[in-house]
Amino acid sequence: MLQEAWMMPFAFCTREKRWCEFAEPINGESTQFLQEFALKYSMVIISSILERDINHGETLWNTAVIIGNHGSIIGKHRKNHIPRVGDFNESTY
């Protein structure tokens, strides 16, 4: 499993919208990049991305994509409760 939002600066603690440019669909660049490794090394990879859900009004999700050892996407988990504690403003996403 890779660290949360590994392909971008960790921006979940800010309200700056510019970080939304890193959002991508489930089958976006980051997932495609890792699918090659999953297939090549016959391993399961869990990749956390900032997902742009184009089917639901471009909603942004903090999503874990599960890539199977044959290189296909076998599942996903969307974080559905984003905490807001002190100055940590993850609720913006």
C-alpha positions as CSV (number, residue, x, y, z in Angstrom):
1,M,0.0,0.0,0.0
2,L,1.3,3.4,-1.0
3,Q,1.0,6.5,1.3
4,E,-2.1,8.6,1.1
5,A,-2.3,10.7,-2.1
6,W,1.3,9.6,-3.1
7,M,1.2,11.3,-6.5
8,M,0.7,14.8,-5.2
9,P,1.7,17.1,-2.3
10,F,-0.3,16.3,0.8
11,A,-2.8,19.2,0.5
12,F,-5.7,17.8,2.5
13,C,-4.9,20.1,5.3
14,T,-5.4,23.3,3.3
15,R,-8.4,25.1,1.7
16,E,-6.4,26.0,-1.4
17,K,-8.4,24.8,-4.4
18,R,-5.4,24.7,-6.7
19,W,-4.6,21.2,-5.4
20,C,-7.7,19.9,-7.1
21,E,-5.8,19.9,-10.4
22,F,-4.2,16.7,-9.2
23,A,-7.6,14.9,-9.1
24,E,-8.0,12.1,-11.7
25,P,-10.5,9.4,-12.5
26,I,-10.1,5.9,-11.1
27,N,-8.5,4.7,-14.3
28,G,-6.3,7.8,-14.6
29,E,-2.5,8.2,-15.1
30,S,-1.5,7.1,-11.6
31,T,-3.5,3.9,-11.7
32,Q,-2.4,3.0,-15.2
33,F,1.2,3.5,-14.2
34,L,0.8,1.1,-11.3
35,Q,-1.1,-1.4,-13.3
36,E,2.0,-2.2,-15.3
37,F,3.9,-2.9,-12.1
38,A,1.2,-5.1,-10.6
39,L,1.1,-7.2,-13.8
40,K,4.9,-7.3,-14.2
41,Y,5.6,-8.4,-10.6
42,S,2.3,-10.3,-10.0
43,M,1.4,-8.3,-7.0
44,V,-1.6,-6.5,-5.6
45,I,-1.2,-2.7,-5.2
46,I,-3.3,-0.3,-3.1
47,S,-3.0,3.2,-4.4
48,S,-4.5,6.2,-2.7
49,I,-5.6,9.0,-5.1
50,L,-7.6,12.2,-5.1
51,E,-10.4,10.9,-7.4
52,R,-12.4,13.1,-9.7
53,D,-15.7,11.3,-10.1
54,I,-16.9,12.5,-13.5
55,N,-20.1,10.4,-13.3
56,H,-21.3,12.3,-10.2
57,G,-20.8,16.0,-10.9
58,E,-17.0,15.8,-10.6
59,T,-17.1,15.0,-6.9
60,L,-13.7,14.7,-5.3
61,W,-13.0,11.7,-3.2
62,N,-10.0,10.5,-1.2
63,T,-10.0,7.0,-2.8
64,A,-8.0,3.8,-2.4
65,V,-7.8,1.9,-5.7
66,I,-7.1,-1.8,-5.5
67,I,-5.1,-3.2,-8.4
68,G,-5.0,-6.9,-8.7
69,N,-1.9,-9.0,-9.5
70,H,-3.1,-9.3,-13.2
71,G,-3.1,-5.5,-13.6
72,S,-6.8,-4.9,-13.4
73,I,-8.7,-2.7,-11.0
74,I,-10.5,-5.1,-8.6
75,G,-12.0,-2.5,-6.3
76,K,-12.0,0.9,-4.6
77,H,-12.7,2.4,-1.3
78,R,-13.9,6.0,-0.9
79,K,-13.3,7.7,2.3
80,N,-16.8,9.0,3.2
81,H,-16.0,10.9,6.5
82,I,-13.4,13.6,6.2
83,P,-12.5,14.9,9.7
84,R,-12.1,18.6,10.6
85,V,-10.0,18.9,13.6
86,G,-8.4,22.1,14.7
87,D,-6.6,23.7,11.7
88,F,-6.8,20.5,9.7
89,N,-9.3,21.5,7.0
90,E,-9.6,18.2,5.1
91,S,-13.4,18.9,4.9
92,T,-12.7,21.1,1.9
93,Y,-12.4,18.0,-0.3
